[in-house]
Amino acid sequence: MVVLLLAACGGGPDSSGTSRGGSPSAVPSVVTTTRSSGPVTPSGGTAPGSSAPPRPTTSGTPSLGRDSSPTTAGQPTAVPQVGRSAWVSVSVATLWRSPAAPRAVDRAALENPARIRAWLGALTVPLRRDLGGRADTQVLLGDRVVVVARTGTWAKVVVPDQPSPADPRGYPGWVPLVQLTADAPAPATRTATVVARTAWLRSDDDRAAGVIEVSFGTRLPLRAQTDGVIRVVLPTGRVLRLAASDASVTATGAAALEGDGQDVVRTAVMFTGLPYLWAGSSGFGFDCSGLTWLDLRVHGVTIPRDASPQSRAGRAVPVTAASPGDLLFFATAGDVHHVAIRAGADRMVHAPGTGFGIETIPASTPSYAAELVGVRRYLG
């Protein structure tokens, strides 16, 4: 079974020569990624048993004219413009290879609000595998992107917080315009970061009704904190409540969670059993490098988004000197296809592949040990 897992986690879409961004414009190809969970269907293809993917202007998002204003929870927001920053206005926005890449089954993930639970619930294992070559990463509510192109109801963006060889400005991909706003976040000296797997933002009134379920790592400006309740500001300006036990409040720009490699391990272990999701970078689902990227971001360290570039950054450490929190890299024929987090003596925690959950296993598991090619340290 371990051999099957390794095969499932390797050979990402870039190894087929597909451009990383999937943009109609030229985007440099990148090194092999880590997240393929089986055979890759060409971008824009049709998954077995599914209907044909929507065309760019009927992608499953609300129909918008070129200059229409997206809305968030009924509130009009400023339209993102090419060359300008924009902010994610849904719980999790998926970055797609092209506007034609999403399938009919992906509609719930394209809307505002994004219905992530409904989307994931509809994805069978084969449909999850078919995300390879269609989607590449995700961005969280409040995260900043830069719009580099627009077509119909879609925006091509780069994500500055997710370094990638594909674009020096950040990770590239396509997002429905309805999931973005050009409204800058409220200035704040303190930020609340979600440190639970997921948490509910609730209405700021006596009912405290659930409004949006958000991911671990979501960062929002702090409005106030009293009696176990945190008030945060959405990109639209709406104020919602968050349980203080679900968040860490720090100075804006500071690490949400302090600590050493053992703390990085404890964070990863918190997601034990969470099903693997190609392109996943949230508490709703991770791929192997999405887990390491978001874990370290919450601990104050920005690393490349994908495993192969992660394996070339940080500080090289001898395999025999690996410590908890170090990243372990695995390769076939020189191509890095998987990353795990050292979890102690002969232990590692990782997201193994589609159909399996995040787990902690012996680092000496033969098929993994045979492909271990390096260790990188990002803390200390």
Secondary structure as UniProt FT lines:
FT   HELIX           2..9
FT   HELIX           13..16
FT   TURN            43..44
FT   TURN            48..49
FT   HELIX           56..58
FT   TURN            66..67
FT   STRAND          71..72
FT   TURN            73..74
FT   STRAND          75..76
FT   TURN            82..83
FT   STRAND          85..88
FT   STRAND          92..96
FT   TURN            99..100
FT   HELIX           104..106
FT   HELIX           107..110
FT   HELIX           116..122
FT   HELIX           125..129
FT   TURN            130..134
FT   STRAND          135..140
FT   TURN            141..142
FT   STRAND          144..151
FT   TURN            152..153
FT   STRAND          154..159
FT   TURN            160..161
FT   TURN            165..166
FT   TURN            168..169
FT   STRAND          171..176
FT   HELIX           177..179
FT   STRAND          180..181
FT   STRAND          190..194
FT   STRAND          198..203
FT   TURN            206..207
FT   STRAND          210..215
FT   TURN            216..217
FT   STRAND          219..226
FT   TURN            227..228
FT   STRAND          229..233
FT   TURN            235..236
FT   STRAND          239..243
FT   HELIX           244..246
FT   STRAND          247..251
FT   TURN            252..253
FT   HELIX           261..269
FT   TURN            270..273
FT   STRAND          275..276
FT   TURN            278..279
FT   STRAND          281..282
FT   TURN            283..284
FT   STRAND          285..286
FT   HELIX           288..298
FT   TURN            299..300
FT   HELIX           307..310
FT   TURN            311..312
FT   STRAND          315..316
FT   HELIX           319..321
FT   TURN            324..325
FT   STRAND          327..332
FT   TURN            333..334
FT   STRAND          335..344
FT   TURN            345..346
FT   STRAND          347..350
FT   TURN            354..355
FT   STRAND          359..362
FT   TURN            363..364
FT   HELIX           366..369
FT   TURN            370..371
FT   STRAND          372..377
//
